[in-house]
Amino acid sequence: MSRSLSRGDLFSALTVVIIWGLNFVVMKWALAAVSPMMLGALRFAVASLPLLWVVPRPRTSWYFIVSYGVLQGVGQFGLLFTALHFGMPSGLASTVLQAQVLFTVLLAVPVLGERARFHHGMGLLIASAGLALIAANHGNGPREMTLLGFALTLAAALSWAGSNLLVRWMGRGAASIDPFHFIVWSSAMSVLPFLAMAIAFDGAAASWHSVTGMGVREWAAVAYLSLLATLVGYSLWMRLLQRHPAGRIAPFSLLVPVVGLWAGSFFLSERLNAAQWSGVALVLAGLLVNQFGGALRPASPAGRRGQAAATFLDK
């Protein structure tokens, strides 16, 4: 791994932040035309099926390919699309989804045998208070956050945390895995489950008519989600994690809600009340404590080097 971020790496990290921050508004635009499950089928079909014939299968087991497709594709985005459909504002979704960092820390202890530190617990408590404050200020009016939307977004964050642990488990193997190849093949695993749920929930005829009725803006949104948010975003992110310690890359994810909140306000006229802003501030503060709290504790030079490598969890 390299010792410092090159200009190219920094550009890649900031590119991912912008792509993922705008991602939530684009989802809202697409959901105006198609159901959550149909959007999932379209997103991952466009991101994978045209490339399966030219992209070789990644050098890992089918278990990891299928499991990641189910957790990160069907789980995370199926739940997130449904949350946005049922009244979750895009800006708040970008913030609440970052609870995946905290869920990853909690799950890594029993699943991977990793050790949680004091600042992880403090960050969890602060962020949990923020999430509780956001949840308490739900409503049912236009552009208001619904409690169902909030709960589904938290479930999406939990699913994302599961895919994080899967990546860490997969990374313990000796073989090097090409991120782009892995994203293409794992995305293909999501297509049939999404399509089956779209037909089961909406009916085959309604699903087909929703697709044929899509306009230029909706197809552009699908292209953005498939090509930029999925292929470009996740491939760049996984490549950065391969080149640098996770602790150097993970903090960039804290900028995603900043872009997401701005985009929701600018493009969708979303407005948060004072209590929700306070909840957002607590969530971000908790994430900051989780990411950087270990650096505040005095340690020997050897201990500091160990902390730098072990404090953060992969995304």
WOFENMO-V155328 format. One record per residue. RES is the residue in three letters. OMEGA is omega in degrees with one decimal (NA if undefined). Layout:
# WOFENMO-V155328
[[RES;OMEGA] [RES;OMEGA]]
This chain:
# WOFENMO-V155328
[[MET;-178.7] [SER;-175.9] [ARG;-178.4] [SER;179.6] [LEU;172.2] [SER;176.8] [ARG;177.9] [GLY;178.1] [ASP;178.1] [LEU;177.6] [PHE;178.9] [SER;-178.7] [ALA;-179.8] [LEU;175.9] [THR;178.6] [VAL;179.6] [VAL;-179.0] [ILE;179.9] [ILE;-177.8] [TRP;178.1] [GLY;178.4] [LEU;-175.8] [ASN;-173.1] [PHE;175.8] [VAL;179.8] [VAL;176.3] [MET;179.3] [LYS;179.3] [TRP;-179.0] [ALA;-177.7] [LEU;174.7] [ALA;-176.3] [ALA;-175.1] [VAL;179.9] [SER;178.5] [PRO;-178.1] [MET;177.9] [MET;176.7] [LEU;177.3] [GLY;178.8] [ALA;-179.1] [LEU;-177.8] [ARG;-173.3] [PHE;174.1] [ALA;179.9] [VAL;-177.9] [ALA;-171.6] [SER;-168.4] [LEU;179.0] [PRO;-173.7] [LEU;-176.3] [LEU;-175.6] [TRP;-177.5] [VAL;-179.1] [VAL;-179.2] [PRO;178.7] [ARG;-179.3] [PRO;-176.4] [ARG;176.0] [THR;-174.8] [SER;175.9] [TRP;179.4] [TYR;-178.9] [PHE;-178.6] [ILE;-178.2] [VAL;-177.2] [SER;179.4] [TYR;177.7] [GLY;180.0] [VAL;-176.4] [LEU;-174.7] [GLN;-178.2] [GLY;-176.1] [VAL;-177.2] [GLY;-175.3] [GLN;-172.4] [PHE;173.4] [GLY;178.9] [LEU;-179.0] [LEU;177.9] [PHE;179.5] [THR;177.7] [ALA;179.0] [LEU;178.2] [HIS;-177.5] [PHE;165.4] [GLY;176.2] [MET;176.8] [PRO;-175.4] [SER;-178.8] [GLY;177.8] [LEU;177.9] [ALA;180.0] [SER;179.3] [THR;-176.6] [VAL;-179.3] [LEU;179.0] [GLN;171.5] [ALA;176.7] [GLN;178.0] [VAL;-178.3] [LEU;177.0] [PHE;179.5] [THR;178.6] [VAL;-178.3] [LEU;-175.8] [LEU;-177.3] [ALA;-179.1] [VAL;-179.3] [PRO;-173.7] [VAL;-175.8] [LEU;179.5] [GLY;179.2] [GLU;-174.1] [ARG;174.4] [ALA;-179.2] [ARG;-175.8] [PHE;-177.0] [HIS;174.1] [HIS;178.5] [GLY;178.2] [MET;178.3] [GLY;178.6] [LEU;-179.2] [LEU;-179.1] [ILE;-179.3] [ALA;178.3] [SER;176.5] [ALA;177.5] [GLY;178.4] [LEU;177.8] [ALA;178.7] [LEU;177.0] [ILE;-178.3] [ALA;-178.1] [ALA;-176.9] [ASN;176.7] [HIS;178.4] [GLY;-178.8] [ASN;179.7] [GLY;177.9] [PRO;177.9] [ARG;176.1] [GLU;178.0] [MET;175.2] [THR;179.0] [LEU;177.6] [LEU;178.4] [GLY;178.1] [PHE;-177.7] [ALA;179.2] [LEU;177.8] [THR;174.8] [LEU;177.9] [ALA;176.5] [ALA;177.5] [ALA;178.1] [LEU;178.2] [SER;176.9] [TRP;177.5] [ALA;176.8] [GLY;178.2] [SER;175.4] [ASN;-179.5] [LEU;178.4] [LEU;178.6] [VAL;178.6] [ARG;178.5] [TRP;178.8] [MET;-178.6] [GLY;178.0] [ARG;176.8] [GLY;-175.8] [ALA;-174.3] [ALA;175.8] [SER;-175.6] [ILE;176.7] [ASP;-176.1] [PRO;-177.8] [PHE;178.9] [HIS;-178.3] [PHE;-179.6] [ILE;179.7] [VAL;-175.7] [TRP;178.3] [SER;176.5] [SER;179.8] [ALA;-179.6] [MET;-177.4] [SER;-169.4] [VAL;-176.5] [LEU;176.0] [PRO;178.2] [PHE;-178.8] [LEU;178.8] [ALA;179.3] [MET;177.6] [ALA;179.6] [ILE;-179.4] [ALA;-176.2] [PHE;-171.6] [ASP;-175.1] [GLY;-177.2] [ALA;-177.1] [ALA;-179.2] [ALA;179.1] [SER;-179.8] [TRP;-178.9] [HIS;179.0] [SER;179.3] [VAL;-179.2] [THR;179.8] [GLY;-179.6] [MET;178.7] [GLY;-177.5] [VAL;-177.6] [ARG;-178.7] [GLU;177.7] [TRP;175.8] [ALA;177.7] [ALA;177.7] [VAL;178.5] [ALA;178.1] [TYR;-178.2] [LEU;-176.4] [SER;-171.1] [LEU;-177.1] [LEU;-174.4] [ALA;-176.2] [THR;-173.1] [LEU;-177.9] [VAL;-174.7] [GLY;-175.3] [TYR;177.4] [SER;178.0] [LEU;-177.4] [TRP;179.6] [MET;179.4] [ARG;177.2] [LEU;179.1] [LEU;176.3] [GLN;-174.8] [ARG;-173.2] [HIS;172.1] [PRO;-178.6] [ALA;-179.5] [GLY;178.6] [ARG;-175.4] [ILE;-174.6] [ALA;-179.5] [PRO;177.8] [PHE;-179.7] [SER;178.7] [LEU;178.3] [LEU;-178.3] [VAL;177.4] [PRO;178.1] [VAL;177.4] [VAL;-178.2] [GLY;179.1] [LEU;177.4] [TRP;-177.8] [ALA;178.6] [GLY;178.4] [SER;-174.4] [PHE;-173.2] [PHE;-174.6] [LEU;179.9] [SER;177.3] [GLU;179.9] [ARG;176.9] [LEU;174.7] [ASN;-174.4] [ALA;-179.5] [ALA;179.1] [GLN;175.7] [TRP;177.2] [SER;177.1] [GLY;177.3] [VAL;179.9] [ALA;179.0] [LEU;178.1] [VAL;-179.7] [LEU;177.5] [ALA;177.6] [GLY;177.4] [LEU;178.1] [LEU;177.6] [VAL;179.4] [ASN;-176.4] [GLN;-169.7] [PHE;-175.3] [GLY;-179.2] [GLY;-178.9] [ALA;-178.0] [LEU;-177.9] [ARG;178.1] [PRO;179.6] [ALA;175.6] [SER;176.9] [PRO;178.9] [ALA;179.3] [GLY;179.7] [ARG;178.3] [ARG;178.1] [GLY;179.2] [GLN;-176.7] [ALA;-178.5] [ALA;-170.1] [ALA;-172.3] [THR;-170.7] [PHE;178.1] [LEU;179.8] [ASP;177.6] [LYS;NA]]
